[in-house]
């Protein structure tokens, strides 16, 4: 009886931790889009992104080393630098820059197309998956939804260049995701993530300097400083740790459900706290993008008949 009670308590604690982890990747990641918008309203975008990931990457790297995780080899650092350029320099430079123009909720929906682009690369570039009807339908639905969101009507005068920047950013992230399977990266996912954030963050800071963002040196307002701290601690450390923890205990498909929850959360937070408009076109475009992701993830990993 004592053993059964102990097992029951263990299962209850595990379930509780799983719920907390999903809440983190659903709601914390969903809220980061408004936080980015608040930061870039007064802080140069490349500098803001660089500070976020350099500090988060350094903190995660030190934490991993304290726990006895080996440092990356020279060869692994080269691979981490490639990943940092694709998944942080290009990806977050585009996102942070674009959020100076477009609403945070719309940005989150455009980012949600990552699973679609990842599948396209797996099929057409790396030849690691077969072309199937669900993928074709998902791509068509996703692109139609993006086109509606990027149009000038409904949401006001959206900057098409900003929307294009986010799409380029997410294509870069997706390419890096698939490429990572072919690179020599640290065995520890935590150390790999720390190295990617650290190298990518430093590249962003170098790019910020080259772009002249530091002349004059940016001053953080209280709101921007608080939002940036939230991005570092909650978005890059807390939620990411929850994400890695979930991947070790659940299927990747279930964990990937954050891709269609984050936009809903971001749209709601942007509307309630950021004063962002929600129009019929917003709902139509978002619905099409989310339908494409549900269609894709619903067929992910299924064996062919």
Steps between C-alpha positions, in 0.01 A plus 500: 500500500784737587674425169177561305444832680860600422455418132172690493668804656783479248255488207307793646815710533608408148159595361513829690846578360389412148204738530727778626747438216225518237365819657850646467546423131138590420454824691851626575616457141169640379551812713854568376372660178346794684813525715711528181271772369540695825881469487549601135273803541797679659801265464673418169385153390837333434639629827194384695512152348877481552476590868219251552677199356855582609395526864262203481757287317776590745279422801392165354860415407627570853211301651583204275870512589421516874292185455801327348396507134816502280585812302460474120803400296650732237315311227174523694549876550523538120171316460346704781608818323323388181188425701529829686514689171196323355277467805585815692681758286273478195187374674483747787643796313206469263243451776621784725533739204156410364324556832585867479238512224245221532285390797644234729202270441548500124872437546420194712274357229771543237751331731255210540574393141834349617374136493385549140836635379685232696304229319566666162876489565482138613326402176658717230849586628618227734286219352424365848126472453253422223268751338146427615164662447470635858825695451379650171169602658676637808735715291211634290286582804793656682603720209141610445471595867830690489386685189179610671688619808758686292239680289442868563129473571350393829794553731590846379809571294719208584856522384540228239878520533471424871280197427754383243778545757321269744447238229870513412580473870282193545630335183851549641391348833338205321808441285716502812265256672537244222872570448569442870443128447806490273737708716733397781329659800547435874319194630336713769200687361541763771865563406408503131229759560732708719770500232255595226350785703842626608656500151184637341468770764860613449444511123193717557702741715772520234233563236345766722833677527561476124151640433574804717234419759732586788553863398370643724498216749139392562340580833254256649173635632347321798241331276758389242740378769229299673386348169858410406559337839178304450622380160833385646370328813152378409525467121854372449577319827179388672289410197790350307596280794139383519509427126816288528357319805178417313690370196667246727166369627244538222475463125632788289159528333323572828764749608480668157138591578638830632523606133123545479438611859757783509326709228166483679663608826698776327194636319299507823779667700564750221131588492446526876829656606655645185198666343542302176201475269326173421303500174324235291813475282708435811279208596483367144875513440577359844247221453656394171853499644392301806308256279815442296701425815235269646485314167878469489557398862203267492674299229853539638669176573225277358626198318392466138229247439 
